[in-house]
């Protein structure tokens, strides 16, 4: 049992190192500057912080739990050349500060890891969903008279063969699915086209048909 657990931990450590190296190569490719401004404290580079953000999402952890684990991962600290592990609020502030454009560049570079040529995707599925920004239920808000906060509307496109997200759109306002679909389809066409798009009848409009054709 002990040998099996050691082998498992070694595989996980190796997988983490491979992810860190791949993420670092992607972050360098998007040409983000090492520091946000000349007055930066220069304790961490933007490359290091963005790789940590990607690694946090890869591990599906909250900021505080993630930073606590990083403190125990000496190999990851060495790989990122971290002399000091950042406080979890440093990552939160960096994520709020970084431009969405850089995240889109990183997303596009990440997709290149899964596709080796320019062949179109056989089938792309598109759908949307809404997420509330609060935890109170609809019935609780009615009973207490408190207005629920607005929800986040998100739409994604997925390669159904490889189960890879190929595009995403998010907005804080209530918009019809077709409005998101138009922007999402243009985004997909720039990154990688598809032979067929699958959507429910909420997207059925002549404008969407024309855009796909």
N, C-alpha and C positions, 0 to 999 in steps of 0.2 A: 504493500500500500504506500509505503514511504517513497519507494523508487518511482512509482507511478505519479505521485504528487510532484516529485521533483521534475520529472519529464514534462508534466503539464505546465509547471511554472516556467520551465525553460522555453517551451514552445510559445507561451504567452509573452515572455520577455522578448523573444526573437521577433514575434509578430509586431510588438510595440515599436521595436527599433526600426523595422522595415517601414512602418507607417510614418514614423518621425522623419526618416530620410526622404521618403516620397513627398511628404508634406513640405519639407524644407526646400526641396527642388522646385515644387510648385510655387511656393511663396517667393522664391528668388526670381522665378520666371515672370512674375507680374510686375517687377520693377518698382516695388514699394521702397521708399527711402528708409535707411536704417533708423532714423530718428524723425519725429514729427516736426520738430523745429530746432533752431540753434540754441534755444534756452532749455532744451530737454536735460534732465538729470543724467542721462546716458548710462543708467544702471542696466536697462534692458533695451534691446533693439526691437523695432516693430516686427522684424522677422520672427524673433523668439516668441513674442507675445501672440502673434497670429497663429503660429504653429501650435502653441499651447491651447488656443481657442479651438482649433481643428481637432486636436487630440482629446480635448474635453468632450466634444460632441461625439467623437469616435467611441469613447468609453461610456457615453450617455450618463454623465454625472453632473451633479450640481457643482457650482464653483468652489464652495468651501470643502466639500468632500474630495474633489479633484485635486486641489492644492495640497491637502493633507497627504494624499497618495503620492503625489509628485515628490514630496519631501522624503519619502522612503525609497524612491526610484533613483539610485545613484547613476545607473547606466543612462537613464533619460537625461539627467542633469548634465552628464558629461557629453552626451550627444548634442545637446543644445548649448553647451558651453555656458551653463548658468552658474555663476559664482554664488548667487543668492536666489532662493526660491521666492517668487513674487507673492505678495499678499493677494488673496482672492479678489479683493476690491480693485486691485490694479488691473486684473483681467476684465472685470465688469466695466470699468471706466474706459478701457481701451476699446472694448467691443462697441460701446456707445459712441466713441469718437471716430472710429475708422470709417472711411467712406464706403458706401455700398458698392461703388464701382470696383474697388479692390476685391471684394467678396465675389462679385460676378466674374472677374478675371480668374480668380482662384477656382471657382466652380467650373469654368470652361476648360482650364488646364487639367483639372481632375478628370473630366470626361475623356480627355485624350489618353489617360492611362488604361481605359477600358476598350478603346477602339483603335485599331492599328491602320485602318485605311478609311477612304471616304465613301464607302458603300452606305446606302441609306438603311435606316432601321426598318425592319419588316413591318412591325405594328407598334404604334405609340398610343397609349391610353391617356386621356385627359379628364380630370375631375376636380371638383372644388369642395371645400368644407369651411365651416366657421368655428372659431374658438373664442369663448368668452374670456375677458380679461379679469373676471372676478370668479369667486367660488360659490356665490349664492345662487340657489335655484330660481327658476321662474316663479314657482309657487311661493317661495319665501319672499321674493321681492314684492309680490302682490299683497301678501299678508302684512308685511311691515310697511308698505308704502314707499320703499326705497327703489329708486330707479337703477336697474342693472347697467353696468358700464358697457360701452360698445365692444363688439367682438372683432376679432381679426379675421378677415376673409382671405383665404389662401387657395391657390390653384396650382396644381403640379402636373407635369407630363412624365410618363414612365415608359421606358423600353420594356415591353411585356415579355420579351425573350430573356433578357439578362437581368430584369428587375432593377434597373438603374434609373434614378431620377434624372431627366434630361433638361428640365426647365422648371421655373417656379415664378409665381407672381403673388405678392401680398399687398393688401390695402387695409386701412383702418375704417373705411366707409362701406356702406352697403351698396354693392354694385351687382348688376346682373351677370350671370355666368358668361354670357356671350361677350361682354366687354373685357373680361379677363382673358377669355379664349383668344381674342384677336391679338392681344399683346403677347400671350404665351406662344401662339403659333409663329409669330414673327421671330420670337426669341429662339424657338426650336429650329426654324429654317436657317438662322444664322449659325447655329451650333452644329446641327446634323439633321438633315431632312429624313422624312419617313415615307414609306410606300403607302401606308394606310394609317388613318387616325380613327380611334374608337372613342365615342362620347355618348352620353345619354341624350334623351330628346330635349333636355333643357338648352342644349347647344344647337338645336336644329334651326338654322336660319340660312337664307340664301347668301348673305354676306360671308358667313363662315365657309360655305361651300366654295364660293369664288376665291377666297383667300387660300384655301387648301389647294385648289386647282392651279 
